Amino acid sequence: MDWITLAASAAISTLVSGSIGLGIASQTTVIQMRAQAREEAREVIVEEARALQLDLLDFQDSGSPHGKREANVFDADDLSTAWRFVAAARRLGWFRRRCTLALLRRIFGRWVIERAMLMKDESGQSAFAAQFGALLRGKAANVEGGSLHDAFASPSGSLAVKRAKRELQILELL
């Protein structure tokens, strides 16, 4: 074997191993960035769930025989709160995102989550425009709330409050 063949073989080997190493390093960086974004999204969901749990605990400790909300009246705060959950859930992996959105539908209600998924920011203007258009057409959407709305519409010691707290605790663990 002559020295030209040996030098060409070494150069080709160096180029191939260098490009493979560069590809592996870039993929590792991408995987780490995705994992970090998913963990940050999970932290946002846990913070929001804990804030709602504190609201429920305050309501439960109030001992009110009447609910904090009217039973058949939509609360706009649910939409902005649901948007924060949905925005964070978009950064999760596909399985955890599906599980989180399914639980959010139980907590906030299907109508709220569907509108929150269409929103671009927390203001909720697109969802309110859709609801207003439905009211103008005389086909108001069935805005039945989820377990959170039921909890705030029930007396403070009811099972609905306990159910909503349990679902928020499950959401924290997802």
N, C-alpha and C positions, 0 to 999 in steps of 0.2 A: 504494500500500500504506500503510495507516494504522499508527500506532504500536502499537495494541493487537494487531494481527496479528503485527507484528514482535516484540513482547515475548512473546506466546504461543509463537511459533515458537522463539525463543531458549530459553525455559523448557523446552519439550518436547525440544529438541535437547540441552540440558544434562542433563536427566533420563535420556534414552536413552543418551547417551555415558557418563554416570557409572555407570549400572547395568551396561553392557557392560564398562567398565573394572574395576568391582568383581568381576564374574564372572570375568574373565581373571586378575585378581590372585589370587583365591581358588584357582582351578584351578592356577596356577603354584605356589602354596604347597603344595597337595596333592601335586603331581608331585614337588616338591623333597623333601617329607617321605618319600614312597615310595622315592625314589632313595636317600635317606640310610639308611632302614631296610634296604634291599637291600644297600647297601654294608657296613653293620654286620654283617648276617648272613653276608656273604661273608668278612669278617674273622674271624668266629667259626669258620667252617668251615676257613679256612686255619690258624688257631691250633691247632685240634683235630687237623687232618691232620699238622701239623708235630710235635705232641706224640707222635702215634702213630709217625711216622717215626723220631723219636728213640728210642722204645722198641724199634722194629725194629732200629735201628743198634746199640743196646746189646746186644740179643740176638745179632745177627750177629757183633759183636766178641767175644762171650763164647766162641765156638768150641766150644760145647756139642754133643756128638754126639747128644744127646737133646733132644727138644722141651721148651719151657717149660710146655706144657699136655699133657694127655692127649688123644688124637685124638678120642675119641667122647664127651667130657664137655663139657657146656655151661659156659661161663664167664660168670658174672653181670656182670662188668665190661663185657663187650661190649654188654650191653643198656643200661647207663647211658651209655656212650660213644656208642652209636648214637642214643640219645634226644637228646643234645646236638646231634648232626649234624642229626637230623630237625627238631628245634625251630628250628634256624637256617634250614634249607631251607624251612620254611613261609613265611618272610618274603621269599623270592626270587621273581622273576618266574616265570610258568608254565613257560616253556621251560627255563630254567636249573634250576628245581625238579625237573622231570621227569628231566632229564639227571643231576642230582645224586642223586636217589633211585634211579635205575637203577644208577648206579655204587656207591652205598651197598649195594644188594642184592648186588652182586658181592663187595664188601669184607667185609660182616658176615654175609651170608646172608639169604635171603628171610624165614625165620621171625623172626629178630631184628628186622629192619626193620618187618615187619608188626606185631609187638608194640610196638615203640618208637613207631610212629605212633598207637597206642591209648593210650599213657601220657599222664598229665596232668603228672607231675613226674618227677624223676630217680630216685626210689626204686624204680620198677619194680614196685610192688605189684600192679597190675592184670595185668601180664604174668606174674608169678609165680603169681598166683591162677589164671590160665588154664592154665598149665603143670601146676600141682598138680591142677586139676580133670581135665585130660586123663590124668594118671597114675592118678588114682583110678578113672576109667572104664576104665582098661586100654588107652587109645588114646594113648599118648605120642606127641607130635608129633615128626616127623622133624627134629631140630635139627641139621642139618648146617651147619657153619659156612661162612663165606665164605673169601676168600683170606687174611684176617687170622688167622682161627683156624687155617687150614692152615699158615700161616707159623710161628705159635708152636708148633704141634704137630710141626713138622718139625725136622730138624737145622739148625743155625745157618747153614750155607753152602748150603742147598738152593735150588732154583729157586722154591719157594713163597715164600720170603722176598723174593726179587727181584721176583716178580710183585706181591706185596702193596705193596712200596715203590713200584713203578711206578704202581699204581692210586691210591695216596695222592698221588703227584705229579700225576697227571691230575686228581684231585679238587681239588687246590690251584689248578689253572689254570681250572677251570670257573667 
